[in-house]
Amino acid sequence: LSRFWQSARGFWSGATAPWAWLLTVLLIATVLLQLLTQYSLNFWNRDFFNAVERKDGTELLAQAWRFLPLAAASLALAVFSVWGRMTLQRKWRAWLSNSLYSYWLERDHYVRLRFMPGEHQAPEYRIAEDARLATDLPVDLVLGLFSSLITGITFIGILWSVGGSSTIDVFGLTLTIPGYLVLAVIVYSILVAAAMVLIGSRLTRVVEENKRAEAELRAIGTHIRESGEGKTLPDNIKDRLDAVSTSLRAVITTWLAYCWQLMRLTVVTHSNTLLAPVVGLLLCMPKYVAGTMLLGEVVQAAAAFVVVQGACNWFTDNYIRLADWAASANRVASLLLALDRIDQFGTDAT
């Protein structure tokens, strides 16, 4: 992966640097504004449901009017975020693809590549498809990680202040747990992340193997077509249908393994989606029943619990995408390393 970043980070230097840094700064500013909007909506939830509990019609109307600009701001920022993110992805992909094509074609690298050892089959597929994923996913993942960090830090403060401390009796002893909702969300997130790592430990290898099998199937089909058109030299493949069938079986086998991995991971992710809001509400219920927490504060704390849990579980929620990115970046890096060896081989021979 270090070889991939050695080439990919060049987008933020040279002729493309102004566009790259402008888009990066705009996206960071958008994330901060989205956090501010989300923070305001969290307090709106508290005030709205407190008005519901008091059956205060005037306050409910005022809160309805207060919601409109917050919703408009959230929508505008979401739309702008899509534009900025996809523009950065598009420009980065164009730059990296041009760089890879130039390196592949210069000094007859594309001809000499087949004589080099290493994992570099179907270089055109790696440049066209894997380079796309290797530039698309980091933008989403890094922005998501940044958003999760600042969101988690911000909303932990809400959980701490709204939830307060909890007093429980254990074997005749009275224990007071300060910030019990913060402690609960951390423990819950650790359990979910541990389950994801345990179940999905093989996912990156499975994804990379699936990409390799898909690329080989395409390469065989391209070779058969070109040999039929007289564009390639004769080969020793006697039964072309058998070659295609063998490659297709490998694709289906790896796809089945990928399917099983996703099914197992879905058990964790979907269970977490169902449980997190319920756990937040249940943790607040004893205080609500005791009269030490208002309905609006219950809703506010439960919403903050979900937000903090989602921020803490960024790794869990993006585990599949991280594996997909690592597989694609590895395939691009393998091609780059093979091209590097061509020049090194030529220098040694000289």
DRENRO-604048 format. One line per field, with one value per residue (C-alpha): residue in three letters; chain; x, y, z. Coordinates in Angstrom, 1 decimal. Layout:
residu c(Ala:...)
chaine c(A:...)
px c(X:...)
py c(Y:...)
pz c(Z:...)
This chain:
residu c(Leu:Ser:Arg:Phe:Trp:Gln:Ser:Ala:Arg:Gly:Phe:Trp:Ser:Gly:Ala:Thr:Ala:Pro:Trp:Ala:Trp:Leu:Leu:Thr:Val:Leu:Leu:Ile:Ala:Thr:Val:Leu:Leu:Gln:Leu:Leu:Thr:Gln:Tyr:Ser:Leu:Asn:Phe:Trp:Asn:Arg:Asp:Phe:Phe:Asn:Ala:Val:Glu:Arg:Lys:Asp:Gly:Thr:Glu:Leu:Leu:Ala:Gln:Ala:Trp:Arg:Phe:Leu:Pro:Leu:Ala:Ala:Ala:Ser:Leu:Ala:Leu:Ala:Val:Phe:Ser:Val:Trp:Gly:Arg:Met:Thr:Leu:Gln:Arg:Lys:Trp:Arg:Ala:Trp:Leu:Ser:Asn:Ser:Leu:Tyr:Ser:Tyr:Trp:Leu:Glu:Arg:Asp:His:Tyr:Val:Arg:Leu:Arg:Phe:Met:Pro:Gly:Glu:His:Gln:Ala:Pro:Glu:Tyr:Arg:Ile:Ala:Glu:Asp:Ala:Arg:Leu:Ala:Thr:Asp:Leu:Pro:Val:Asp:Leu:Val:Leu:Gly:Leu:Phe:Ser:Ser:Leu:Ile:Thr:Gly:Ile:Thr:Phe:Ile:Gly:Ile:Leu:Trp:Ser:Val:Gly:Gly:Ser:Ser:Thr:Ile:Asp:Val:Phe:Gly:Leu:Thr:Leu:Thr:Ile:Pro:Gly:Tyr:Leu:Val:Leu:Ala:Val:Ile:Val:Tyr:Ser:Ile:Leu:Val:Ala:Ala:Ala:Met:Val:Leu:Ile:Gly:Ser:Arg:Leu:Thr:Arg:Val:Val:Glu:Glu:Asn:Lys:Arg:Ala:Glu:Ala:Glu:Leu:Arg:Ala:Ile:Gly:Thr:His:Ile:Arg:Glu:Ser:Gly:Glu:Gly:Lys:Thr:Leu:Pro:Asp:Asn:Ile:Lys:Asp:Arg:Leu:Asp:Ala:Val:Ser:Thr:Ser:Leu:Arg:Ala:Val:Ile:Thr:Thr:Trp:Leu:Ala:Tyr:Cys:Trp:Gln:Leu:Met:Arg:Leu:Thr:Val:Val:Thr:His:Ser:Asn:Thr:Leu:Leu:Ala:Pro:Val:Val:Gly:Leu:Leu:Leu:Cys:Met:Pro:Lys:Tyr:Val:Ala:Gly:Thr:Met:Leu:Leu:Gly:Glu:Val:Val:Gln:Ala:Ala:Ala:Ala:Phe:Val:Val:Val:Gln:Gly:Ala:Cys:Asn:Trp:Phe:Thr:Asp:Asn:Tyr:Ile:Arg:Leu:Ala:Asp:Trp:Ala:Ala:Ser:Ala:Asn:Arg:Val:Ala:Ser:Leu:Leu:Leu:Ala:Leu:Asp:Arg:Ile:Asp:Gln:Phe:Gly:Thr:Asp:Ala:Thr)
chaine c(A:A:A:A:A:A:A:A:A:A:A:A:A:A:A:A:A:A:A:A:A:A:A:A:A:A:A:A:A:A:A:A:A:A:A:A:A:A:A:A:A:A:A:A:A:A:A:A:A:A:A:A:A:A:A:A:A:A:A:A:A:A:A:A:A:A:A:A:A:A:A:A:A:A:A:A:A:A:A:A:A:A:A:A:A:A:A:A:A:A:A:A:A:A:A:A:A:A:A:A:A:A:A:A:A:A:A:A:A:A:A:A:A:A:A:A:A:A:A:A:A:A:A:A:A:A:A:A:A:A:A:A:A:A:A:A:A:A:A:A:A:A:A:A:A:A:A:A:A:A:A:A:A:A:A:A:A:A:A:A:A:A:A:A:A:A:A:A:A:A:A:A:A:A:A:A:A:A:A:A:A:A:A:A:A:A:A:A:A:A:A:A:A:A:A:A:A:A:A:A:A:A:A:A:A:A:A:A:A:A:A:A:A:A:A:A:A:A:A:A:A:A:A:A:A:A:A:A:A:A:A:A:A:A:A:A:A:A:A:A:A:A:A:A:A:A:A:A:A:A:A:A:A:A:A:A:A:A:A:A:A:A:A:A:A:A:A:A:A:A:A:A:A:A:A:A:A:A:A:A:A:A:A:A:A:A:A:A:A:A:A:A:A:A:A:A:A:A:A:A:A:A:A:A:A:A:A:A:A:A:A:A:A:A:A:A:A:A:A:A:A:A:A:A:A:A:A:A:A:A:A:A:A:A:A:A:A:A:A:A:A:A:A:A:A:A:A:A:A:A)
px c(0.0:2.9:3.8:0.2:0.3:3.7:2.1:-1.4:-0.5:1.1:-2.4:-1.9:1.3:2.3:-0.2:-3.2:-2.4:-4.7:-7.8:-7.0:-6.4:-9.4:-11.8:-10.2:-10.7:-14.3:-15.2:-13.7:-15.7:-18.8:-18.3:-17.9:-21.1:-23.0:-21.9:-23.1:-26.5:-26.7:-25.9:-28.6:-31.1:-30.3:-31.2:-34.3:-35.4:-35.1:-37.1:-39.8:-40.5:-40.4:-43.2:-45.0:-44.8:-46.2:-48.8:-47.7:-49.2:-47.6:-44.1:-44.8:-45.6:-42.5:-40.4:-41.9:-40.8:-37.4:-37.0:-37.4:-34.1:-32.3:-33.7:-33.0:-29.4:-29.0:-30.3:-28.1:-25.0:-25.8:-26.2:-23.0:-21.1:-22.1:-20.8:-17.5:-16.9:-17.5:-15.6:-12.6:-12.9:-13.3:-10.3:-8.1:-9.1:-8.3:-4.9:-4.0:-5.2:-3.3:-0.2:-0.6:-1.3:1.8:4.0:2.6:3.1:6.4:9.6:7.6:6.7:3.4:5.4:8.1:5.7:4.8:8.4:8.4:7.6:4.9:1.2:0.4:-2.1:-4.6:-3.0:-5.7:-8.3:-6.3:-5.9:-9.5:-11.4:-9.1:-7.7:-11.3:-12.1:-8.7:-9.4:-13.2:-13.2:-10.5:-12.3:-15.5:-13.6:-11.4:-14.3:-16.3:-13.5:-13.0:-16.7:-17.0:-14.1:-15.4:-19.1:-18.2:-16.2:-19.1:-21.9:-20.1:-20.4:-24.2:-24.3:-22.3:-24.3:-27.8:-27.3:-25.4:-24.5:-26.4:-26.6:-27.0:-27.1:-24.7:-24.6:-25.8:-23.3:-24.4:-22.3:-22.4:-21.3:-20.5:-21.3:-22.8:-24.2:-20.7:-19.3:-22.1:-21.7:-17.9:-18.4:-21.2:-19.1:-16.1:-18.2:-19.6:-16.2:-14.7:-17.5:-16.9:-13.1:-13.6:-16.2:-14.6:-10.9:-10.7:-12.7:-9.7:-8.2:-11.5:-12.2:-8.7:-9.1:-12.5:-11.0:-8.1:-10.5:-12.7:-9.7:-8.4:-11.8:-11.9:-8.3:-9.1:-12.1:-10.1:-7.3:-9.7:-11.4:-8.1:-6.7:-9.8:-9.3:-5.6:-4.3:-2.2:0.2:-1.1:-1.2:-1.3:-4.8:-6.6:-10.0:-10.9:-14.3:-12.7:-10.3:-13.2:-15.3:-12.4:-11.9:-15.6:-15.8:-13.0:-15.0:-18.2:-16.2:-14.7:-18.0:-19.6:-16.9:-17.5:-21.2:-20.7:-18.4:-21.0:-23.8:-21.9:-21.0:-24.6:-25.6:-23.4:-24.2:-27.9:-28.2:-26.3:-28.7:-31.7:-30.2:-28.4:-31.5:-33.2:-30.2:-30.0:-33.7:-33.6:-30.6:-32.6:-35.8:-35.0:-34.3:-37.4:-39.6:-37.9:-38.8:-35.2:-35.2:-37.7:-39.1:-37.2:-34.0:-34.6:-35.1:-32.0:-29.8:-31.0:-30.3:-26.9:-26.2:-26.9:-24.7:-21.8:-22.1:-22.1:-19.0:-17.2:-18.1:-16.8:-14.4:-17.2:-19.6:-16.9:-15.1:-16.4:-15.4:-12.0:-11.4:-12.6:-10.3:-7.3:-7.8:-8.0:-5.0:-3.0:-3.7:-2.7:0.4:1.3:1.2:3.4:5.9:6.1:6.7:9.4:11.2:11.2:13.3:15.4:16.0:17.1:19.5:21.0:21.4:23.1)
py c(0.0:2.4:2.0:3.0:6.1:7.0:7.6:8.6:11.4:13.3:14.6:17.1:18.5:19.9:21.3:19.7:20.9:24.1:22.1:19.2:21.4:23.7:20.8:19.2:22.4:22.8:19.3:19.7:22.9:21.1:18.4:21.0:22.8:19.5:18.8:22.2:21.5:18.0:19.5:22.1:19.4:17.3:20.2:20.8:17.2:18.0:21.2:19.7:16.6:18.7:20.8:17.6:16.4:19.8:19.8:23.4:24.2:27.6:26.2:23.3:25.8:27.8:24.6:23.7:27.0:26.6:23.2:24.6:26.5:23.6:21.1:23.4:23.8:20.1:19.4:22.1:20.8:17.2:18.1:20.2:17.4:15.0:17.5:18.2:14.6:13.3:16.2:15.3:11.6:12.4:14.6:12.3:9.3:11.2:12.2:8.8:6.9:9.2:8.7:4.9:4.8:6.9:4.7:1.5:2.7:4.5:2.7:-0.3:-1.3:-2.8:-5.2:-6.1:-6.5:-10.1:-11.2:-9.9:-11.9:-10.8:-10.1:-7.9:-9.7:-7.7:-4.3:-2.5:-3.8:-2.7:0.8:1.1:-0.5:-0.9:2.7:3.9:2.1:3.0:6.7:6.7:4.9:6.9:10.1:8.7:6.8:9.7:12.2:9.7:9.1:12.8:13.4:10.5:11.8:15.3:14.1:11.5:14.1:16.7:14.3:12.6:16.0:15.8:12.3:13.2:16.3:15.0:11.5:12.5:9.8:6.6:5.1:1.3:-1.1:-4.1:-6.7:-4.0:-1.4:1.8:2.6:5.9:5.8:9.2:9.6:6.2:6.7:7.5:4.4:2.3:3.5:2.8:-0.8:-1.4:-0.1:-2.2:-5.4:-4.7:-3.9:-7.0:-9.1:-7.5:-8.2:-11.7:-12.6:-10.6:-11.3:-13.0:-10.4:-8.5:-11.7:-12.9:-9.6:-9.6:-13.2:-12.3:-9.4:-11.6:-14.3:-11.7:-10.1:-13.5:-14.3:-11.0:-11.5:-15.0:-13.7:-10.8:-13.1:-15.5:-12.6:-11.1:-14.5:-15.0:-11.6:-12.4:-9.7:-12.0:-14.8:-18.4:-20.1:-23.6:-23.4:-26.3:-26.2:-22.6:-23.4:-25.5:-22.6:-20.2:-22.6:-23.2:-19.5:-19.0:-21.7:-19.9:-16.7:-18.3:-20.1:-16.8:-15.0:-17.7:-17.1:-13.4:-13.9:-16.0:-13.3:-10.6:-12.7:-13.2:-9.5:-8.5:-10.4:-7.9:-4.7:-5.2:-6.3:-3.2:-1.0:-2.6:-2.6:0.7:3.0:0.6:0.3:4.1:4.4:1.5:3.1:6.3:4.7:4.2:8.0:8.9:6.6:8.1:11.6:12.8:13.0:14.7:13.1:15.5:14.7:11.0:11.5:13.8:11.3:8.3:10.2:11.2:7.6:6.5:9.2:8.5:4.8:5.3:7.5:4.9:2.2:3.9:1.0:-1.6:0.2:0.6:-2.7:-4.1:-0.9:-0.8:-4.4:-3.5:-0.5:-2.4:-5.1:-2.6:-0.5:-3.7:-4.6:-1.2:-1.3:-4.7:-3.4:-0.4:-2.6:-4.8:-1.7:-0.6:-3.9:-3.5:-0.3:-1.9:-5.0:-2.8:-0.9:-4.1:-5.6:-2.5)
pz c(0.0:0.6:-3.1:-4.1:-1.9:-3.2:-6.6:-5.6:-3.3:-6.2:-7.0:-4.1:-5.6:-9.0:-11.5:-9.8:-6.3:-6.3:-7.3:-5.0:-1.9:-2.7:-2.8:0.3:2.3:1.0:2.0:5.5:5.9:4.8:7.4:10.1:9.1:8.9:12.5:13.6:11.9:13.5:16.9:16.5:15.5:18.6:20.8:18.7:19.4:23.2:23.0:20.7:22.8:26.0:24.4:23.5:27.1:28.4:25.6:24.8:21.4:21.1:21.7:19.3:16.6:17.3:17.2:13.9:12.4:14.0:12.3:8.7:8.4:10.1:7.6:4.7:5.8:6.3:2.8:1.1:2.9:1.9:-1.8:-1.8:-0.1:-2.9:-5.5:-3.7:-2.9:-6.5:-8.1:-6.0:-6.8:-10.5:-10.7:-8.6:-10.7:-13.9:-12.7:-11.3:-14.4:-16.8:-14.6:-14.7:-18.4:-19.1:-16.9:-18.5:-22.1:-21.8:-23.0:-24.1:-20.6:-21.8:-24.1:-21.5:-18.6:-19.4:-18.9:-15.3:-12.2:-9.8:-9.7:-12.7:-14.9:-16.8:-16.3:-18.3:-15.9:-12.9:-14.3:-15.5:-12.6:-9.6:-9.9:-9.8:-6.6:-5.1:-5.6:-5.0:-1.6:0.2:-0.2:1.3:4.0:5.1:5.2:7.1:9.6:10.1:10.6:13.0:15.2:15.6:15.9:18.5:20.6:20.3:21.2:24.0:25.8:25.3:26.6:29.6:30.5:29.8:31.1:34.2:36.7:37.6:41.0:41.3:44.3:44.0:46.9:49.4:48.1:46.4:43.4:41.5:37.9:36.4:32.7:32.6:29.1:27.8:29.5:28.1:24.5:24.6:25.9:23.4:20.5:21.5:21.6:18.1:16.7:18.2:16.6:13.2:13.3:14.5:11.8:8.9:9.4:5.9:4.0:2.4:1.1:-0.3:-2.1:-3.6:-4.8:-6.3:-8.2:-9.5:-10.8:-12.5:-14.2:-15.4:-16.9:-18.8:-19.9:-21.3:-23.2:-24.7:-25.7:-27.5:-29.3:-30.4:-31.5:-33.6:-35.2:-35.9:-33.6:-31.4:-32.0:-32.0:-28.6:-27.2:-25.9:-27.6:-25.8:-25.5:-24.0:-21.3:-20.5:-20.2:-18.1:-15.7:-15.2:-14.8:-12.1:-10.2:-10.4:-9.1:-6.3:-5.1:-5.4:-3.2:-0.6:-0.8:-0.4:2.8:4.2:3.6:5.1:8.3:8.5:7.8:11.0:13.0:11.1:10.9:14.5:15.5:13.5:15.3:18.8:19.1:19.3:21.7:24.0:24.2:25.2:27.7:29.4:29.9:31.0:34.7:35.1:33.1:35.3:38.4:37.2:37.0:33.2:30.9:27.8:25.6:27.4:26.9:23.1:23.0:24.9:22.9:19.6:20.9:22.0:18.4:16.9:19.3:18.8:15.0:15.3:17.5:15.1:12.0:11.5:11.9:9.5:6.9:7.3:3.9:2.1:3.7:2.5:-1.0:-1.1:0.2:-2.4:-5.3:-4.0:-3.7:-7.3:-8.5:-6.3:-7.7:-11.2:-10.2:-8.5:-11.6:-13.8:-11.4:-11.8:-15.6:-15.2:-12.5:-14.7:-17.6:-15.4:-14.0:-17.5:-18.6)
